[in-house]
Amino acid sequence: MILDQSQNDFVYFGFWKRILMRVIDFGILLIPYLILYRLAVILSTNINSLVPYIVLWIISCSFYVVTVYLFGGTPGKLLMKGKIVDREGNKLTISKSILRCALYISYGLAMIFAFNDEILNNSTESPFQFVARIVGFIAFISDIFVIFNKRKKALHDYLAGSVVIKKGL
């Protein structure tokens, strides 16, 4: 079913519900992610290579892109009856799903280089850690945008032309 935005059929998820969705995602994904992260760090350090760490970030970023593309959201969004759609209510394309996750992908790339400098090169403060902090701050600001617009869109929603709506209307 395609919803016509001009008829205002969408019920948008606001800031606090989106935070709750993230908390649910965090709760569901924390243990598997920590296990994979620890394994990647150990392997990267033991073989003196970024490859295991890069594979972890590819898996992490791919998980979010694929769940948004295939299912319309992450586990937290789906459990809260939310769905990520385009302006017309259609499923996002793979390219829009990637755009929507661009801030997190950028953060992941910065963390890969920071990890390389910190762990593999024994550097205590990497310039990439600064970049990662900046990208993390932008992601935080992105979430704050949800408060200040009627369609409850974050910066990454503007970038991808997406909205987070309540399913089943």
N, C-alpha and C positions, 0 to 999 in steps of 0.2 A: 504494500500500500504506500503510495506517495502522498505525503502531506503537503498541502499548499501553505507556505509560510505567510502569504498575504492574508489568509483566513485566521492566522494566529492559532493553529491547531497544536503547536508544539508546547510542551511543558518542559522548560529548561531547568537543568540541575544547577543550583547556585553554589556558592563558595563552600559552605559547610558540608553539604552533601558530597561535593567533589573531594573535599578533604577526607571525609569518612570512606569514600571509595578507595582513596590512596592508602588509608590505614588498613582497610581490608586486604588490599593487594599486598601490602607490606607483611601482614600477618600470614597470609597464604604462602608467599614466596620467600620469606626470610630464611627458613631452614635450608631449603634446597639451594638458594643462592649462596648462603654462607659456606656450605659444603663445597660447592663448585669454586667459589672464590678462594677458599683455603687451598684446595687442590691446585688451582691455577698458580697461586703464589709459590707454593712448594715446588711445583714442576718448573716454573719460570726461573726460580732461584737455583735449583739443582742443575738445570741444563744451561743456565746463563743465556736464556732466550726469552723474548717477549711472546713467542707464539702461543703458549698455553693461555696467557693473560689476554691476548688479542682474541683467541677463540672464545673465551668467556664473554668478552664484551660483544662479540658478534652474536653469540647466542642470546645474550640479554636484550640487545637492541632488536634483534630479529623477533624475539618473543613478543615484544610490544607491537611492532609493525604488523606481524602476522595475526595476532589476536584482534587488533583493531580492524584489519582488512577482512578477515574471515568471519569474525563474530560480532563486530561492531563495538568492541570494548575489551578491557582487561577483566579478570575475574571479579574484582571489586565493583566495577561498573555493571557487569552482568548480574551479579547477586543483588545489587540495589535497583535492578530493573531499569538501568540506564543503557543508552545506546549512542554511539558516535555516528553521526550521519552528516551528509553535505547539506547545503542550504535548502534543498528541495526534499530532504528526507530520505535520500538514496544512500546505499552503502558506499563508503569511501573507496576510491580506486587505490591500487597499491602505491602509486606515486603520491597521492594525497595522504595516505597512511604514513609514508616515509617522511613527508613534509611535517606532519603533525608531531612526529617523534624527533625532529631535527635538533631541537635543543638538547635532548637527552643523548642523542647520538654524538653531538659536539662535545658534550660533557664527557662521554665515554672515551672519545679520542684524546681529549686533554688528559684524562686520567691514565691512559695507556702510556703517554709520554712522561707524565709525572712519575708513574710507577717505574719506568725505565731508569729515570734519573735517580730516584730515591733508593730503589732496591738493588738494581743491577750495577749502578755506577756509584753507589754509596754517597749520594748527594743529600744533604739534609734539607735543603730548600730549593726546589726546582721552579724555574719560571713557569712550567706547565701547571704546577699547583696553583699559581696565581691565576692563570687562564681558567683552570677548572673552577676556581672560586668565583670568577667573574661570570662564567656561563651558569653556574649554580645560582648566583644572584639574579641573573636574567630570568632563569626558570622560576624563581620565587616571585619576581615582579610579574611574570606571565600569569601566574596563578592569582595574583592580586587583581588583575584586570577583570576577573570574573565578577567582582563586587560592583564595578562601575559601568556596566552596560546591560541593557534590557535582555539581550539574548544570552547573557552569562558566558561570554566567550573569553577564553584566555588568549594570550598572544599566539600560541601554537594553533589555536582554532582559527584565528584570523589568517595565519600563514597557509593553512590547509583548506580554508573555506568550510570548516566543520562546526558543528554544535553538539552538545551533549544533551540529549532529551530523554524523557521518560518513555519507555517502550509501552506498546499495547494501546495506544490511543487510536 
